[in-house]
């Protein structure tokens, strides 16, 4: 069994001062209470911690070893408790956040830097992973909150969703696209099912699931035998392949926003609305956010509304409306 923590605290002060008198003054208790506490601690661990000499104490080897264990804990408490209290007065300390891989890489470093300009005492731990992993980590308390995306090609979550609160934040437009060169050479103005299904494709999901779901959404028909010439589990690799005119691929429009705007990347439009991948803020339902969490989330939402970020998420939809 572990020794009584109050006695370990008394031991720490006695050892630090090498004096019962000084320890009693620091702890504002009687010398008799100090002596009793040390005797009981020695009885608990069945080992003498000090050799009693006239008017002073000499630590035994066991006492020195115990102090080496106790000292870091006490020092961490001395630093940590004020920091915990301080976090109730101003944003301070560590924020553990989860996000989709591409979304997190693209936007969070800049938002973190801008937030720290106002609150330099806040530090971040960012976990980029799949929705299932982020939900699990949030449910286990290893993330303070997460931004989770739910795309058509992903399986239903197995977790008990009842333990989470979910706040929709961003509708990410998912499009099929290719380079201008590939489009002009192989597709032209014919965006029909029969024409598209015969082309070359790049996929970022197993068995071309992203491509098949795109066809299902836009044409209400599935194509099992697509000519997938490259499979790669990375959106930026897919985008690089598109820019190299290898073929067609499914990407989030905001990741190729500059290319679409300049005309180097061509979205494949069909008259149907684009596939939407909704990114939601996920927290434990009963969790009470602290001041640091509230401050960051307010800052994050403000950045979305008052910057160009959201405009990049529905580029082709806005283009259709303007035509």
C-alpha positions as CSV (number, residue, x, y, z in Angstrom):
1,X,0.0,0.0,0.0
2,X,1.1,3.6,-0.7
3,X,2.2,5.7,2.3
4,X,-0.2,8.4,3.6
5,X,0.3,11.4,1.3
6,X,0.0,13.9,4.1
7,X,3.0,12.2,5.9
8,X,4.9,12.3,2.6
9,X,4.3,16.1,2.5
10,X,5.6,16.4,6.1
11,X,8.6,14.2,5.2
12,X,9.4,16.5,2.2
13,X,9.6,19.6,4.4
14,X,11.6,17.9,7.1
15,X,14.1,16.5,4.6
16,X,14.4,19.8,2.8
17,X,15.1,21.7,6.0
18,X,16.9,19.0,7.8
19,X,15.0,20.3,10.8
20,X,11.7,19.5,12.5
21,X,11.5,23.1,13.9
22,X,11.8,24.6,10.4
23,X,9.3,22.2,8.9
24,X,6.8,23.0,11.7
25,X,7.2,26.7,10.9
26,X,6.6,26.2,7.2
27,X,3.6,23.9,7.6
28,X,2.2,26.0,10.6
29,X,1.8,22.9,12.8
30,X,3.4,21.8,16.0
31,X,6.8,20.2,16.3
32,X,5.1,17.3,18.1
33,X,2.7,16.7,15.1
34,X,5.8,16.7,12.8
35,X,7.6,14.1,14.9
36,X,4.5,11.9,15.1
37,X,4.0,12.1,11.4
38,X,7.6,11.0,10.6
39,X,7.4,8.2,13.1
40,X,4.2,6.9,11.6
41,X,5.7,7.1,8.1
42,X,8.7,5.1,9.2
43,X,6.4,2.5,10.7
44,X,4.3,2.4,7.5
45,X,7.3,1.6,5.3
46,X,9.1,-0.3,8.1
47,X,12.3,1.7,7.6
48,X,14.1,4.5,9.5
49,X,14.3,7.7,7.4
50,X,16.5,9.8,9.7
51,X,19.2,9.3,12.2
52,X,18.4,11.5,15.2
53,X,21.4,13.5,16.5
54,X,21.4,16.4,19.0
55,X,19.3,19.2,17.4
56,X,19.5,17.9,13.9
57,X,18.5,15.0,11.6
58,X,20.7,13.0,9.3
59,X,18.9,11.3,6.4
60,X,19.4,7.5,6.0
61,X,19.9,6.0,2.6
62,X,16.2,5.0,2.6
63,X,15.3,8.6,3.4
64,X,17.4,10.0,0.6
65,X,15.9,7.5,-1.9
66,X,12.3,8.4,-0.7
67,X,13.1,12.1,-1.1
68,X,14.3,11.5,-4.7
69,X,10.8,10.0,-5.4
70,X,8.8,12.6,-3.6
71,X,10.6,15.8,-4.6
72,X,9.7,15.8,-8.4
73,X,6.0,15.2,-7.5
74,X,6.0,18.1,-5.0
75,X,7.8,20.4,-7.4
76,X,5.3,19.6,-10.2
77,X,2.5,20.4,-7.8
78,X,4.0,23.7,-7.0
79,X,4.2,24.6,-10.7
80,X,1.0,22.8,-11.8
81,X,-1.6,24.0,-9.3
82,X,-1.0,27.7,-10.0
83,X,-1.2,26.9,-13.7
84,X,-4.5,25.1,-13.3
85,X,-5.9,28.0,-11.3
86,X,-4.5,30.5,-13.8
87,X,-6.4,28.7,-16.7
88,X,-9.6,29.8,-15.0
89,X,-8.7,33.4,-15.4
90,X,-7.0,33.5,-18.9
91,X,-6.3,31.1,-21.7
92,X,-3.4,29.1,-20.6
93,X,-1.9,25.6,-21.0
94,X,-2.3,22.7,-23.4
95,X,-5.1,22.2,-25.8
96,X,-5.5,18.7,-27.3
97,X,-7.3,18.9,-30.6
98,X,-8.2,16.3,-33.3
99,X,-8.9,17.1,-37.0
100,X,-9.2,15.4,-40.4
101,X,-5.8,15.0,-42.0
102,X,-6.0,17.4,-44.9
103,X,-8.2,19.9,-43.2
104,X,-5.9,20.0,-40.2
105,X,-2.7,20.4,-42.2
106,X,-4.2,23.1,-44.4
107,X,-5.6,25.5,-41.8
108,X,-4.7,24.7,-38.2
109,X,-1.1,25.8,-38.1
110,X,-2.0,29.3,-39.2
111,X,-5.0,29.5,-36.9
112,X,-2.8,28.3,-34.0
113,X,-0.2,30.9,-34.7
114,X,-2.8,33.7,-34.8
115,X,-4.4,32.5,-31.6
116,X,-1.1,32.5,-29.8
117,X,-0.4,36.1,-30.8
118,X,-3.3,36.9,-28.4
119,X,-2.7,34.1,-25.9
120,X,1.0,33.1,-25.9
121,X,0.6,30.9,-22.9
122,X,-1.5,28.4,-24.9
123,X,0.2,25.4,-26.5
124,X,-1.3,22.8,-28.8
125,X,-1.2,19.0,-29.4
126,X,-2.9,18.3,-32.8
127,X,-3.9,14.8,-33.7
128,X,-4.7,14.2,-37.5
129,X,-6.6,11.0,-38.1
130,X,-9.7,9.3,-39.3
131,X,-13.2,10.0,-37.8
132,X,-13.2,6.6,-35.9
133,X,-9.9,7.3,-34.3
134,X,-10.8,10.9,-33.4
135,X,-14.1,9.9,-31.9
136,X,-12.5,7.2,-29.8
137,X,-9.8,9.5,-28.5
138,X,-12.4,12.2,-27.6
139,X,-14.5,9.6,-25.9
140,X,-11.6,8.4,-23.8
141,X,-10.7,11.9,-22.8
142,X,-7.4,12.0,-24.7
143,X,-8.6,14.9,-26.8
144,X,-10.4,18.0,-25.5
145,X,-12.5,18.1,-28.7
146,X,-12.2,17.1,-32.3
147,X,-13.3,18.3,-35.7
148,X,-14.8,15.2,-37.4
149,X,-15.8,14.7,-41.1
150,X,-18.4,12.3,-42.3
151,X,-18.0,11.5,-46.0
152,X,-20.3,9.3,-48.0
153,X,-17.6,6.7,-48.5
154,X,-17.0,6.1,-44.8
155,X,-18.6,3.4,-42.8
156,X,-21.1,4.3,-40.0
157,X,-19.3,4.9,-36.7
158,X,-19.4,2.1,-34.3
159,X,-19.1,4.2,-31.2
160,X,-22.1,5.0,-29.0
161,X,-22.8,8.5,-30.5
162,X,-25.0,9.3,-27.6
163,X,-22.0,10.3,-25.5
164,X,-21.0,13.1,-27.9
165,X,-22.4,16.5,-28.7
166,X,-21.9,17.4,-32.4
167,X,-22.1,20.9,-33.8
168,X,-21.9,21.2,-37.7
169,X,-19.4,23.8,-38.7
170,X,-18.3,23.4,-42.3
171,X,-19.8,21.8,-45.4
172,X,-16.8,20.7,-47.4
173,X,-17.6,20.3,-51.1
174,X,-16.2,17.1,-52.6
175,X,-15.8,17.2,-56.4
176,X,-14.4,15.1,-59.3
177,X,-11.7,17.0,-61.2
178,X,-8.8,16.8,-63.6
179,X,-6.3,19.0,-65.2
180,X,-7.2,21.4,-68.0
181,X,-5.0,19.4,-70.4
182,X,-6.6,16.1,-69.5
183,X,-10.1,17.6,-69.8
184,X,-9.6,19.2,-73.2
185,X,-7.9,16.1,-74.6
186,X,-10.1,13.3,-73.2
187,X,-13.4,14.7,-72.0
188,X,-14.3,17.9,-73.7
189,X,-17.9,19.0,-73.0
190,X,-19.2,15.5,-72.5
191,X,-19.7,15.0,-68.8
192,X,-22.1,12.0,-69.3
193,X,-21.9,8.8,-67.4
194,X,-20.9,6.8,-70.4
195,X,-18.1,9.1,-71.4
196,X,-16.6,9.6,-67.9
197,X,-16.6,5.9,-66.8
198,X,-14.2,5.0,-69.6
199,X,-11.5,7.4,-68.5
200,X,-8.4,7.0,-66.3
201,X,-8.8,7.5,-62.5
202,X,-6.8,8.2,-59.4
203,X,-8.3,7.0,-56.1
204,X,-7.4,7.8,-52.5
205,X,-9.6,5.0,-51.0
206,X,-9.6,1.2,-51.2
207,X,-11.2,-0.3,-54.2
208,X,-12.0,3.1,-55.6
209,X,-14.8,3.6,-53.1
210,X,-14.6,7.4,-53.4
211,X,-15.0,7.3,-57.2
212,X,-17.9,4.8,-57.1
213,X,-19.8,6.8,-54.5
214,X,-19.3,9.9,-56.7
215,X,-20.8,8.2,-59.6
216,X,-23.7,6.9,-57.5
217,X,-24.4,10.4,-56.1
218,X,-24.3,12.1,-59.5
219,X,-25.8,9.5,-61.8
220,X,-27.6,7.1,-59.4
221,X,-25.6,4.4,-61.1
222,X,-22.5,2.6,-59.9
223,X,-19.6,1.6,-62.0
224,X,-17.6,-1.4,-60.7
225,X,-14.9,-1.6,-63.4
226,X,-13.3,1.8,-63.4
227,X,-9.8,2.1,-64.9
228,X,-8.0,3.1,-61.7
229,X,-4.4,3.7,-62.7
230,X,-3.2,5.0,-59.3
231,X,-4.4,4.3,-55.8
232,X,-2.7,6.4,-53.0
233,X,-3.9,7.1,-49.5
234,X,-3.1,10.8,-49.6
235,X,-5.1,13.6,-51.0
236,X,-2.1,15.7,-51.9
237,X,-0.7,12.8,-53.9
238,X,-4.0,12.6,-55.7
239,X,-3.9,16.3,-56.4
240,X,-0.4,16.0,-57.7
241,X,-1.5,13.2,-60.1
242,X,-4.4,15.3,-61.3
243,X,-2.1,18.2,-62.0
244,X,0.2,15.8,-63.9
245,X,-2.8,15.0,-66.2
246,X,-2.9,11.3,-65.2
247,X,-6.7,11.2,-65.0
248,X,-9.7,12.1,-62.9
249,X,-9.9,12.0,-59.1
250,X,-12.2,13.0,-56.2
251,X,-10.9,15.8,-54.0
252,X,-12.2,18.5,-51.6
253,X,-12.7,21.6,-53.7
254,X,-10.9,23.9,-51.2
255,X,-7.7,21.9,-51.6
256,X,-7.6,22.8,-55.3
257,X,-9.2,26.2,-55.0
258,X,-6.3,28.1,-56.6
259,X,-6.1,25.6,-59.5
260,X,-9.9,25.9,-60.2
261,X,-9.8,29.7,-60.0
262,X,-6.9,29.9,-62.4
263,X,-8.4,27.3,-64.8
264,X,-5.6,24.7,-64.4
265,X,-8.0,22.4,-62.6
266,X,-11.4,21.6,-64.1
267,X,-14.3,20.4,-61.9
268,X,-16.6,17.8,-63.5
269,X,-20.1,19.2,-63.2
270,X,-23.2,17.2,-64.0
271,X,-26.1,19.5,-63.0
272,X,-26.4,17.7,-59.6
273,X,-25.4,19.3,-56.4
274,X,-21.9,18.3,-55.3
275,X,-21.2,15.7,-52.6
276,X,-20.9,17.3,-49.2
277,X,-18.6,16.2,-46.5
278,X,-19.7,17.8,-43.2
279,X,-17.1,18.7,-40.6
280,X,-18.5,19.0,-37.1
281,X,-17.2,19.9,-33.7
282,X,-17.3,16.9,-31.4
283,X,-17.1,17.0,-27.7
284,X,-18.2,14.8,-24.8
285,X,-21.8,15.6,-24.1
286,X,-21.4,16.2,-20.3
287,X,-18.0,17.9,-20.6
288,X,-17.8,21.5,-19.4
289,X,-15.3,23.4,-21.6
290,X,-12.7,25.4,-19.7
291,X,-11.8,29.0,-20.5
292,X,-9.0,28.1,-22.8
293,X,-11.2,25.7,-24.9
294,X,-14.0,28.3,-25.1
295,X,-11.6,31.0,-26.2
296,X,-10.1,29.0,-28.9
297,X,-13.4,27.7,-30.3
298,X,-14.8,31.3,-30.4
299,X,-11.6,32.4,-32.2
300,X,-11.8,29.5,-34.6
301,X,-15.4,30.2,-35.6
302,X,-14.7,33.9,-36.0
303,X,-11.8,33.0,-38.3
304,X,-14.1,30.9,-40.4
305,X,-16.7,33.6,-40.7
306,X,-14.5,36.6,-41.2
307,X,-11.8,35.3,-43.5
308,X,-11.6,33.8,-47.0
309,X,-11.5,30.2,-45.7
310,X,-15.2,29.4,-46.1
311,X,-15.3,30.8,-49.6
312,X,-12.9,28.0,-50.7
313,X,-15.3,25.3,-49.5
314,X,-18.1,25.7,-52.0
315,X,-16.3,27.1,-55.1
316,X,-18.1,25.1,-57.8
317,X,-21.5,25.6,-56.1
318,X,-21.0,29.4,-56.2
319,X,-19.9,29.2,-59.8
320,X,-23.1,27.5,-60.8
321,X,-25.2,30.1,-59.0
322,X,-23.4,32.9,-60.8
323,X,-23.8,31.4,-64.3
